[in-house]
Amino acid sequence: MKFKVDVECTPEEARQFIGLPDVAPMQEAMMQQMQKQMMDNVKGLDPETMMKTWMTPSIQGWSDMQKTFWAQMGLTSPGASPGEEGEAPKKAKT
């Protein structure tokens, strides 16, 4: 003997009938948190902030690279700016 039963119900009603927990409040809280995080991240995407973030380290990096280059060429010591050291010693007046 076979029985066929068709039940019309919403997913929420089926979860309640089976005894599964209601996860809607948790999903809503998580969605609000994700929305807040996304909005905070979008604020950092304005052109001025992006340029400050990207350019400051790279400009400093070029300066450091130039100092390292001059130091390796024997013109200055590491950390000194060009022209501080490496110039020909001046003769003392006699």
Helices and strands as residue ranges (DSSP letters): H 11-18, H 24-43, H 47-72
